[in-house]
């Protein structure tokens, strides 16, 4: 009986820890950073992943964006953006002063969707955020 209770509590706590560490793309609890510009670099498919590589620039913020901060975006099946596949975020661990830029990468993979079926995918709805 004690062994079963201990196992149940352990599984519950492990699930809770995984849930708490999951970053929800598009969460309203995050603080969106204003004054950043996203620039297109490349999107491509690789094995079972959709990948977007881009740059972000601190274009108008008079203050430095201090790390850690995140870039996030949403993956869509095509340019119409009527079917959303999911999203991703990338942690940026460097400060970004006015007029500086840096590179980042987002990727999407799924166990229920064959990403190779969407060669014309697009990534949109970019945000630079601070996690609250």
N, CA, C and O of each residue as an XYZ file, in Angstrom:
528
protein
N       0.822     -1.187      0.000
C       0.000      0.000      0.000
C       0.867      1.252      0.000
O       0.616      2.172     -0.779
N       1.901      1.304      0.876
C       2.776      2.472      0.929
C       3.540      2.633     -0.380
O       3.755      3.748     -0.856
N       3.948      1.501     -0.954
C       4.701      1.539     -2.204
C       3.844      2.117     -3.333
O       4.337      2.898     -4.147
N       2.584      1.743     -3.384
C       1.671      2.232     -4.406
C       1.400      3.721     -4.223
O       1.350      4.466     -5.202
N       1.226      4.161     -2.982
C       1.000      5.575     -2.693
C       2.237      6.389     -3.064
O       2.116      7.453     -3.671
N       3.422      5.901     -2.706
C       4.660      6.591     -3.041
C       4.817      6.708     -4.554
O       5.213      7.762     -5.052
N       4.515      5.646     -5.287
C       4.607      5.655     -6.735
C       3.629      6.656     -7.329
O       3.986      7.399     -8.244
N       2.411      6.688     -6.830
C       1.397      7.628     -7.321
C       1.824      9.073     -7.086
O       1.675      9.916     -7.971
N       2.346      9.360     -5.914
C       2.788     10.719     -5.603
C       3.978     11.107     -6.485
O       4.052     12.237     -6.965
N       4.901     10.180     -6.695
C       6.066     10.441     -7.535
C       5.649     10.753     -8.962
O       6.161     11.697     -9.563
N       4.739      9.981     -9.507
C       4.250     10.216    -10.873
C       3.541     11.564    -10.949
O       3.741     12.316    -11.903
N       2.728     11.870     -9.968
C       2.023     13.145     -9.948
C       2.996     14.313     -9.914
O       2.833     15.273    -10.666
N       4.014     14.245     -9.045
C       4.986     15.337     -8.940
C       5.814     15.479    -10.215
O       6.117     16.598    -10.629
N       6.179     14.370    -10.837
C       6.937     14.426    -12.094
C       6.103     15.079    -13.191
O       6.608     15.907    -13.950
N       4.834     14.709    -13.275
C       3.949     15.315    -14.269
C       3.765     16.803    -13.998
O       3.741     17.604    -14.933
N       3.637     17.177    -12.742
C       3.475     18.578    -12.368
C       4.722     19.383    -12.734
O       4.608     20.506    -13.225
N       5.899     18.827    -12.502
C       7.136     19.519    -12.842
C       7.263     19.707    -14.344
O       7.682     20.774    -14.793
N       6.914     18.700    -15.129
C       6.961     18.832    -16.576
C       5.983     19.884    -17.057
O       6.310     20.674    -17.943
N       4.791     19.906    -16.488
C       3.779     20.884    -16.862
C       4.249     22.294    -16.535
O       4.072     23.195    -17.355
N       4.824     22.511    -15.401
C       5.255     23.842    -14.979
C       6.410     24.365    -15.817
O       6.562     25.579    -15.958
N       7.224     23.484    -16.375
C       8.359     23.929    -17.155
C       8.025     24.084    -18.626
O       8.883     24.513    -19.397
N       6.836     23.759    -19.039
C       6.439     23.907    -20.421
C       6.138     25.371    -20.702
O       5.335     25.991    -20.005
N       6.783     25.919    -21.726
C       6.519     27.287    -22.130
C       5.369     27.286    -23.120
O       5.435     26.617    -24.152
N       4.339     28.015    -22.818
C       3.178     28.072    -23.687
C       3.385     29.205    -24.682
O       3.434     30.373    -24.297
N       3.504     28.867    -25.946
C       3.684     29.871    -26.978
C       2.389     30.665    -27.109
O       1.306     30.100    -27.258
N       2.525     31.985    -27.052
C       1.365     32.856    -27.149
C       0.707     33.144    -25.813
O      -0.375     33.730    -25.777
N       1.329     32.749    -24.722
C       0.743     32.959    -23.403
C       0.560     34.435    -23.106
O       1.450     35.244    -23.368
N      -0.587     34.781    -22.562
C      -0.875     36.158    -22.185
C      -0.160     36.547    -20.897
O      -0.151     37.722    -20.530
N       0.436     35.584    -20.209
C       1.151     35.860    -18.967
C       2.542     36.426    -19.201
O       3.180     36.894    -18.258
N       3.025     36.394    -20.439
C       4.349     36.887    -20.757
C       4.314     38.382    -21.043
O       3.273     38.926    -21.414
N       5.451     39.041    -20.869
C       5.564     40.459    -21.179
C       6.177     40.601    -22.561
O       7.322     40.207    -22.785
N       5.419     41.158    -23.477
C       5.909     41.341    -24.843
C       6.820     42.568    -24.905
O       6.480     43.636    -24.397
N       7.969     42.396    -25.531
C       8.930     43.484    -25.694
C       8.601     44.262    -26.959
O       8.455     43.680    -28.033
N       8.485     45.556    -26.830
C       8.208     46.421    -27.978
C       9.527     46.903    -28.578
O      10.561     46.877    -27.910
N       9.493     47.337    -29.821
C      10.656     47.932    -30.454
C      11.619     46.951    -31.081
O      12.758     47.314    -31.376
N      11.191     45.710    -31.295
C      12.045     44.734    -31.965
C      11.496     44.452    -33.364
O      10.289     44.513    -33.596
N      12.400     44.146    -34.283
C      12.024     43.867    -35.657
C      12.541     42.481    -36.020
O      13.691     42.146    -35.737
N      11.682     41.676    -36.649
C      12.055     40.329    -37.073
C      12.362     40.358    -38.560
O      11.582     40.896    -39.346
N      13.500     39.780    -38.955
C      13.932     39.773    -40.343
C      14.013     38.344    -40.854
O      14.506     37.455    -40.160
N      13.529     38.130    -42.064
C      13.491     36.812    -42.672
C      14.884     36.342    -43.047
O      15.668     37.102    -43.616
N      15.189     35.114    -42.737
C      16.407     34.472    -43.208
C      16.022     33.255    -44.043
O      16.101     33.296    -45.270
N      15.602     32.163    -43.378
C      15.275     30.969    -44.147
C      14.297     30.067    -43.385
O      14.264     30.063    -42.155
N      13.511     29.312    -44.139
C      12.677     28.239    -43.583
C      12.912     26.999    -44.445
O      13.091     27.094    -45.659
N      12.906     25.835    -43.794
C      13.122     24.599    -44.533
C      12.651     23.414    -43.702
O      12.399     23.541    -42.504
N      12.534     22.254    -44.358
C      12.208     21.021    -43.656
C      13.474     20.184    -43.545
O      14.322     20.179    -44.437
N      13.576     19.482    -42.431
C      14.734     18.621    -42.187
C      14.247     17.383    -41.460
O      13.805     17.463    -40.313
N      14.325     16.250    -42.116
C      13.843     14.991    -41.554
C      12.394     15.152    -41.106
O      11.493     15.251    -41.939
N      12.170     15.179    -39.803
C      10.800     15.272    -39.290
C      10.537     16.619    -38.633
O       9.659     16.727    -37.777
N      11.296     17.664    -39.029
C      11.128     18.981    -38.418
C      10.930     20.067    -39.468
O      11.482     20.011    -40.567
N      10.123     21.058    -39.091
C      10.042     22.304    -39.841
C      10.931     23.287    -39.092
O      10.851     23.377    -37.867
N      11.771     24.020    -39.801
C      12.743     24.888    -39.152
C      12.665     26.294    -39.730
O      12.543     26.474    -40.941
N      12.737     27.281    -38.857
C      12.799     28.686    -39.250
C      14.035     29.296    -38.604
O      14.218     29.205    -37.390
N      14.873     29.913    -39.413
C      16.056     30.617    -38.904
C      15.918     32.074    -39.302
O      15.716     32.412    -40.468
N      16.032     32.918    -38.302
C      15.812     34.330    -38.551
C      16.712     35.179    -37.679
O      17.539     34.675    -36.918
N      16.525     36.490    -37.813
C      17.231     37.459    -36.982
C      16.202     38.364    -36.312
O      15.095     38.562    -36.813
N      16.599     38.899    -35.176
C      15.770     39.867    -34.474
C      16.668     41.048    -34.131
O      17.830     40.879    -33.759
N      16.104     42.254    -34.263
C      16.890     43.465    -34.033
C      16.194     44.350    -33.011
O      14.980     44.544    -33.067
N      16.969     44.880    -32.084
C      16.479     45.897    -31.153
C      16.493     47.203    -31.931
O      17.505     47.903    -31.963
N      15.364     47.530    -32.559
C      15.314     48.638    -33.503
C      15.007     49.987    -32.870
O      15.531     51.009    -33.312
N      14.167     50.004    -31.844
C      13.752     51.300    -31.305
C      13.786     51.401    -29.790
O      13.560     52.477    -29.236
N      14.065     50.296    -29.115
C      14.123     50.347    -27.647
C      15.357     51.113    -27.204
O      16.472     50.795    -27.616
N      15.165     52.098    -26.384
C      16.298     52.888    -25.895
C      17.085     52.124    -24.825
O      18.234     52.458    -24.538
N      16.465     51.105    -24.243
C      17.142     50.314    -23.219
C      17.551     48.968    -23.798
O      16.955     48.475    -24.756
N      18.564     48.396    -23.204
C      19.044     47.081    -23.605
C      18.045     46.015    -23.176
O      17.462     46.085    -22.094
N      17.861     45.033    -24.040
C      17.042     43.870    -23.686
C      17.965     42.925    -22.933
O      18.902     42.372    -23.508
N      17.698     42.742    -21.651
C      18.557     41.909    -20.815
C      18.113     40.454    -20.838
O      16.914     40.171    -20.831
N      19.070     39.525    -20.865
C      18.738     38.102    -20.864
C      18.269     37.638    -19.496
O      18.550     38.300    -18.497
N      17.566     36.528    -19.426
C      17.100     35.776    -20.582
C      15.806     36.371    -21.130
O      14.963     36.863    -20.379
N      15.669     36.317    -22.436
C      14.436     36.699    -23.097
C      14.198     35.680    -24.213
O      15.082     34.884    -24.527
N      13.040     35.704    -24.793
C      12.643     34.650    -25.722
C      12.079     35.238    -27.008
O      11.506     36.327    -27.019
N      12.256     34.491    -28.087
C      11.597     34.766    -29.357
C      10.652     33.602    -29.587
O      11.022     32.444    -29.391
N       9.433     33.910    -30.003
C       8.489     32.827    -30.283
C       7.747     33.102    -31.572
O       7.651     34.240    -32.030
N       7.223     32.029    -32.148
C       6.452     32.127    -33.383
C       5.540     30.925    -33.537
O       5.681     29.914    -32.849
N       4.600     31.066    -34.464
C       3.615     30.021    -34.740
C       3.858     29.440    -36.132
O       4.165     30.174    -37.072
N       3.718     28.122    -36.260
C       3.884     27.426    -37.537
C       2.511     27.154    -38.146
O       1.609     26.658    -37.471
N       2.363     27.484    -39.436
C       1.118     27.277    -40.183
C       1.407     26.399    -41.398
O       2.543     26.338    -41.869
N       0.378     25.722    -41.901
C       0.555     24.815    -43.036
C       0.935     25.541    -44.318
O       1.681     25.005    -45.137
N       0.422     26.771    -44.501
C       0.743     27.541    -45.710
C       0.462     29.023    -45.474
O       0.125     29.433    -44.363
N       0.601     29.804    -46.514
C       0.520     31.259    -46.409
C      -0.875     31.764    -46.005
O      -1.002     32.895    -45.538
N      -1.906     30.955    -46.175
C      -3.247     31.402    -45.781
C      -3.401     31.488    -44.266
O      -4.280     32.187    -43.762
N      -2.543     30.775    -43.548
C      -2.537     30.738    -42.077
C      -3.899     30.358    -41.486
O      -4.300     30.881    -40.446
N      -4.600     29.447    -42.156
C      -5.874     28.973    -41.620
C      -5.715     27.727    -40.761
O      -6.569     27.437    -39.923
N      -4.624     26.986    -40.965
C      -4.367     25.800    -40.150
C      -3.044     25.961    -39.428
O      -1.982     26.025    -40.046
N      -3.129     26.025    -38.108
C      -1.945     26.192    -37.277
C      -1.436     24.823    -36.864
O      -2.196     23.988    -36.372
N      -0.145     24.599    -37.067
C       0.472     23.342    -36.663
C       0.922     23.383    -35.207
O       0.800     22.390    -34.490
N       1.436     24.516    -34.772
C       1.933     24.651    -33.409
C       2.902     25.814    -33.332
O       2.950     26.656    -34.228
N       3.667     25.856    -32.269
C       4.601     26.959    -32.097
C       5.851     26.524    -31.365
O       5.962     25.389    -30.901
N       6.787     27.447    -31.271
C       8.034     27.174    -30.572
C       8.589     28.491    -30.058
O       8.201     29.569    -30.510
N       9.512     28.381    -29.096
C      10.230     29.568    -28.649
C      11.697     29.236    -28.507
O      12.087     28.079    -28.350
N      12.499     30.280    -28.565
C      13.942     30.142    -28.465
C      14.446     31.100    -27.400
O      14.137     32.291    -27.432
N      15.214     30.586    -26.466
C      15.762     31.401    -25.378
C      17.004     32.140    -25.876
O      17.908     31.544    -26.462
N      17.028     33.441    -25.631
C      18.169     34.275    -26.004
C      18.915     34.630    -24.725
O      18.340     35.216    -23.808
N      20.186     34.277    -24.665
C      20.972     34.457    -23.445
C      22.010     35.567    -23.561
O      22.998     35.575    -22.826
N      21.794     36.493    -24.471
C      22.709     37.627    -24.608
C      21.900     38.919    -24.565
O      20.737     38.926    -24.967
N      22.496     40.018    -24.084
C      21.808     41.302    -24.107
C      21.797     41.859    -25.529
O      22.679     41.556    -26.332
N      20.802     42.666    -25.826
C      20.695     43.274    -27.147
C      20.452     44.770    -26.974
O      19.375     45.195    -26.555
N      21.478     45.560    -27.305
C      21.381     47.016    -27.207
C      20.713     47.581    -28.460
O      20.469     46.854    -29.423
N      20.427     48.857    -28.441
C      19.811     49.542    -29.571
C      20.629     49.308    -30.840
O      21.850     49.462    -30.849
N      19.927     48.934    -31.910
C      20.480     48.674    -33.244
C      21.331     47.411    -33.336
O      21.958     47.178    -34.370
N      21.372     46.601    -32.304
C      22.049     45.305    -32.400
C      21.036     44.242    -32.797
O      19.841     44.372    -32.532
N      21.534     43.185    -33.438
C      20.670     42.073    -33.818
C      21.347     40.755    -33.481
O      22.558     40.691    -33.272
N      20.537     39.708    -33.434
C      21.067     38.370    -33.179
C      20.249     37.347    -33.962
O      19.171     37.652    -34.472
N      20.774     36.148    -34.043
C      20.122     35.053    -34.761
C      19.372     34.149    -33.789
O      19.698     34.091    -32.604
N      18.372     33.450    -34.300
C      17.646     32.474    -33.501
C      17.045     31.440    -34.445
O      17.000     31.639    -35.659
N      16.584     30.334    -33.867
C      15.976     29.250    -34.639
C      14.768     28.715    -33.903
O      14.801     28.530    -32.687
N      13.704     28.467    -34.642
C      12.520     27.792    -34.113
C      12.320     26.519    -34.920
O      12.666     26.460    -36.099
N      11.760     25.505    -34.278
C      11.467     24.272    -35.017
C      10.146     23.679    -34.528
O       9.698     23.934    -33.410
N       9.550     22.889    -35.396
C       8.294     22.210    -35.064
C       8.389     20.767    -35.518
O       8.818     20.477    -36.635
N       7.981     19.867    -34.634
C       7.883     18.457    -34.958
C       6.614     17.928    -34.315
O       6.112     18.506    -33.350
N       6.102     16.843    -34.841
C       4.850     16.305    -34.313
C       4.804     14.793    -34.484
O       5.303     14.244    -35.467
N       4.202     14.144    -33.519
C       4.012     12.692    -33.625
C       2.701     12.358    -34.336
O       2.466     11.199    -34.681
N       1.847     13.352    -34.557
C       0.551     13.086    -35.204
C       0.428     13.712    -36.586
O      -0.527     13.430    -37.310
N       1.394     14.567    -36.963
C       1.358     15.231    -38.266
C       2.666     14.938    -38.988
O       3.745     15.077    -38.411
N       2.571     14.538    -40.239
C       3.766     14.358    -41.061
C       4.157     15.732    -41.608
O       3.526     16.239    -42.536
N       5.188     16.322    -41.036
C       5.559     17.682    -41.425
C       6.041     17.766    -42.874
O       6.026     18.843    -43.470
N       6.468     16.639    -43.442
C       6.892     16.633    -44.842
C       5.724     16.936    -45.790
O       5.939     17.260    -46.958
N       4.486     16.829    -45.282
C       3.303     17.145    -46.088
C       3.098     18.645    -46.260
O       2.192     19.061    -46.983
N       3.925     19.469    -45.608
C       3.727     20.920    -45.632
C       5.000     21.652    -46.061
O       5.571     22.410    -45.277
N       5.448     21.430    -47.299
C       6.677     22.094    -47.755
C       6.516     23.612    -47.883
O       7.508     24.340    -47.895
N       5.286     24.084    -47.977
C       5.023     25.522    -48.120
C       4.618     26.164    -46.793
O       3.919     27.177    -46.778
N       5.060     25.571    -45.680
C       4.696     26.106    -44.370
C       5.213     27.529    -44.201
O       6.163     27.944    -44.864
N       4.570     28.267    -43.303
C       5.044     29.609    -42.956
C       5.100     29.727    -41.440
O       4.392     29.024    -40.719
N       5.944     30.619    -40.977
C       6.049     30.918    -39.560
C       5.691     32.389    -39.408
O       6.176     33.239    -40.155
N       4.836     32.680    -38.432
C       4.323     34.039    -38.269
C       4.047     34.309    -36.792
O       4.388     33.499    -35.930
N       3.438     35.435    -36.515
C       3.049     35.814    -35.145
C       4.254     35.868    -34.218
O       4.196     35.376    -33.091
N       5.337     36.460    -34.686
C       6.558     36.531    -33.875
C       6.398     37.507    -32.725
O       5.751     38.547    -32.850
N       7.007     37.145    -31.594
C       7.053     38.021    -30.434
C       8.392     37.853    -29.752
O       8.961     36.762    -29.726
N       8.887     38.949    -29.201
C      10.016     38.903    -28.280
C       9.402     39.105    -26.909
O       8.649     40.056    -26.699
N       9.719     38.211    -25.962
C       9.026     38.233    -24.664
C       9.980     38.003    -23.504
O      11.080     37.470    -23.650
N       9.503     38.431    -22.352
C      10.088     38.064    -21.071
C       9.103     37.126    -20.410
O       7.910     37.424    -20.366
N       9.567     35.999    -19.894
C       8.693     35.053    -19.196
C       8.420     35.573    -17.791
O       9.341     35.924    -17.053
N       7.150     35.616    -17.438
C       6.752     36.069    -16.092
C       6.599     34.906    -15.146
O       6.270     35.101    -13.976
